[in-house]
C-alpha cells in the first residue's frame, strides 16, 4: 500500500510557536497544508508568526499559553478541537533559558523543569485522547545536542547568556541541559507506552542554531562555526524540515528515535 505523504488538512499544536525554531516549524507545516494552533507567552511574537503564514494553505490560530499550568494546557488542546475538529501532530518545542552557572535558585530550577519537562509530558497526556482518533498521530519533542554534551564543554564564554565563569562556578546551562536529557528519555518512555495506539513519539536535537532567545556575539559564531564539521551554524528552517518529515507518512515505522540536526557537532 502506498504511503500517504500528504499533510494537507492535518492539525498540529506547536508550542513556542512565536519565534525561532517554533516559528520555523509552524511556517513549514502551514506551507504543507497543516492547520496549526501555536502557543506562546508573548502575543506580539505569536502575531508575527501569524503574519508569516498569511499566504500559507494551512490555517494558523494563536493561543497565548503558559504550558506549565494544567488549565492552559487543556485550553490549548480544546482550541485545536474547536477550531479544526481534531488533532494529529503535537510539537513540544517551548523552552526557557537559565543561568549557565551553578548558582541556580530553586525557583529557577523548578521553572525550567516545569516548562521544558513537565509541560512536555503533561501536554502529551492531554493530547493523547485526541491523537488516538487520528490515522497518523505524531508527537515530536524538540531537544538539543546538550542532551548528551555538557553545555560548557565546547562553547564557553560569550556563547552563554551570563558570560564567562565567575563566583557562581563554571559556565554551562546545568538546568537547561538536564531538562533536554530528560526529554530524550521521556521520548523513549512515551514511545513504548503509546505505540500500540498508533502514536509515534520522536525527538529532534538541534545543534548550534542562533535564535532570539539565545543571542551571542559574532566572535562566538565564528568560533562555533569552526568547531562544527559543516563549518557553519544551523538555521531554524533546517530543524523545521526534519519535523515536517516526522509529521508525514514517510516516518510511519519510526518511533522512540532521536534525530540530531547539528552539522556534525556531536560527532
Residue pairs with C-beta under 8 A, 6 or more apart in sequence:
3 249
3 250
3 252
4 136
4 249
5 248
5 249
5 250
6 33
6 248
6 249
7 29
7 32
7 33
7 34
7 244
7 247
7 248
8 32
8 33
8 34
8 57
8 58
9 33
9 34
9 35
10 33
10 34
10 35
10 88
10 89
10 136
10 247
11 34
11 35
11 36
11 37
11 80
11 84
11 85
11 86
11 87
11 88
11 89
12 29
12 34
12 35
12 36
12 37
12 87
12 88
12 89
12 90
12 91
12 247
13 36
13 37
13 38
13 39
13 76
13 77
13 80
13 87
13 89
13 90
13 91
13 123
13 127
14 22
14 25
14 26
14 29
14 36
14 37
14 38
14 39
14 91
14 93
15 22
15 38
15 39
15 40
15 65
15 67
15 76
15 91
15 92
15 93
15 94
15 119
15 123
16 22
16 39
16 40
16 93
16 94
16 95
16 142
17 23
17 25
17 26
17 36
17 38
17 39
17 40
17 46
17 49
17 62
17 93
18 38
18 40
18 42
18 44
18 45
18 46
18 48
18 49
18 62
19 40
19 42
19 45
19 48
19 49
19 211
19 212
19 213
20 209
20 211
20 212
20 213
20 236
21 93
21 142
21 206
21 209
21 211
21 236
21 239
21 240
22 38
22 40
22 49
22 91
22 93
22 94
23 45
23 48
23 49
23 52
23 236
24 235
24 236
24 237
24 239
24 240
25 91
25 93
25 236
25 239
25 240
25 243
25 244
26 36
26 38
26 49
26 52
26 53
26 60
27 49
27 52
27 53
27 56
27 237
27 240
28 237
28 240
28 241
28 243
28 244
29 36
29 58
29 89
29 240
29 243
29 244
29 247
30 36
30 53
30 56
30 57
30 58
30 59
30 60
31 53
31 56
31 57
31 58
32 57
32 58
32 244
32 248
33 57
33 58
34 58
34 89
34 247
35 58
35 59
35 60
35 61
35 83
35 84
36 53
36 58
36 59
36 60
36 61
37 60
37 61
37 62
37 63
37 76
37 79
37 80
37 83
37 84
38 46
38 49
38 60
38 61
38 62
38 63
39 63
39 64
39 65
39 67
39 76
39 94
40 46
40 62
40 64
40 65
40 94
41 64
41 65
41 66
42 64
43 62
43 64
46 62
46 64
47 62
49 60
49 62
50 60
50 62
53 60
59 83
59 84
61 79
61 83
63 75
63 76
63 79
65 72
65 73
65 75
65 76
66 72
67 73
67 76
67 94
67 115
67 119
67 123
68 111
68 114
68 115
68 118
68 119
70 122
73 119
73 122
73 123
73 126
74 126
76 123
76 126
77 87
77 123
77 126
77 127
77 130
80 86
80 87
80 130
81 87
81 130
86 130
86 133
86 134
87 127
87 130
87 131
87 134
88 131
88 134
88 136
88 137
88 138
88 247
89 137
89 138
89 139
89 140
89 247
90 123
90 124
90 127
90 131
90 138
90 139
90 140
91 140
91 142
91 243
91 247
92 119
92 120
92 123
92 124
92 139
92 140
92 141
92 142
92 183
93 142
94 115
94 116
94 119
95 115
95 116
95 142
95 176
95 179
95 213
96 111
96 112
96 115
96 116
96 213
97 161
97 173
97 176
97 213
97 214
98 104
98 108
98 109
98 111
98 112
98 173
98 174
98 175
98 176
99 108
99 161
99 162
99 168
99 173
99 175
100 151
100 152
100 160
100 161
100 162
100 171
100 172
100 173
100 174
100 176
101 162
101 165
101 166
101 168
101 169
101 170
101 171
101 172
101 174
102 168
102 169
102 170
102 174
103 167
103 168
103 169
104 174
104 175
108 175
109 175
112 175
112 176
112 179
113 175
113 178
113 179
113 182
116 176
116 179
116 180
116 182
116 183
117 179
117 182
117 183
117 186
120 141
120 183
120 186
121 186
121 190
124 139
124 190
124 201
127 139
128 194
128 197
128 199
131 137
131 139
131 197
131 199
132 197
132 198
132 199
134 199
135 198
136 248
136 249
136 252
137 197
137 198
137 199
137 200
138 199
138 200
138 202
138 246
138 247
138 251
139 190
139 199
139 200
139 201
139 202
140 202
140 203
140 204
140 243
140 246
140 247
141 183
141 186
141 187
141 201
141 202
141 203
141 204
142 183
142 203
142 204
142 206
142 239
142 243
143 180
143 183
143 184
143 187
143 203
143 204
143 205
143 206
143 258
144 176
144 177
144 180
144 205
144 206
145 205
145 206
145 207
145 208
145 260
145 262
145 265
145 266
146 173
146 176
146 177
146 180
146 181
147 177
147 180
147 181
147 183
147 184
147 205
147 258
148 181
148 184
148 266
149 177
149 265
149 266
150 172
150 177
151 160
151 171
151 172
151 173
151 174
151 176
151 177
152 160
152 170
152 171
152 172
152 173
153 172
154 224
154 227
154 265
155 208
155 220
155 223
155 224
155 227
156 164
156 165
156 170
156 171
156 172
157 163
157 164
157 171
157 220
158 164
158 216
158 217
158 219
158 220
159 216
159 220
159 223
159 224
160 171
160 172
160 173
161 214
161 215
162 168
162 171
163 171
164 171
165 171
180 205
183 203
184 203
184 205
184 258
187 201
187 202
187 203
187 256
187 258
188 256
190 201
191 200
191 201
191 202
191 255
191 256
192 256
194 201
195 201
195 255
195 256
200 246
200 251
200 252
200 254
200 255
201 255
201 256
202 246
202 251
202 254
202 255
202 256
202 257
202 258
202 259
203 257
203 258
203 259
204 239
204 242
204 243
204 246
204 258
204 259
204 261
205 258
205 259
205 260
205 261
205 262
205 266
206 234
206 239
206 261
206 262
207 228
207 234
207 260
207 261
207 262
207 263
207 265
207 266
208 224
208 225
208 228
208 233
208 234
208 262
208 263
208 265
209 233
209 234
209 235
209 236
209 238
209 239
210 216
210 221
210 233
211 236
221 233
224 233
225 231
225 232
225 233
227 265
228 262
228 263
228 264
228 265
229 263
229 264
229 265
229 267
230 263
230 264
231 263
232 263
233 263
234 261
234 262
234 263
238 261
239 261
242 259
242 261
245 251
246 254
246 259
260 266
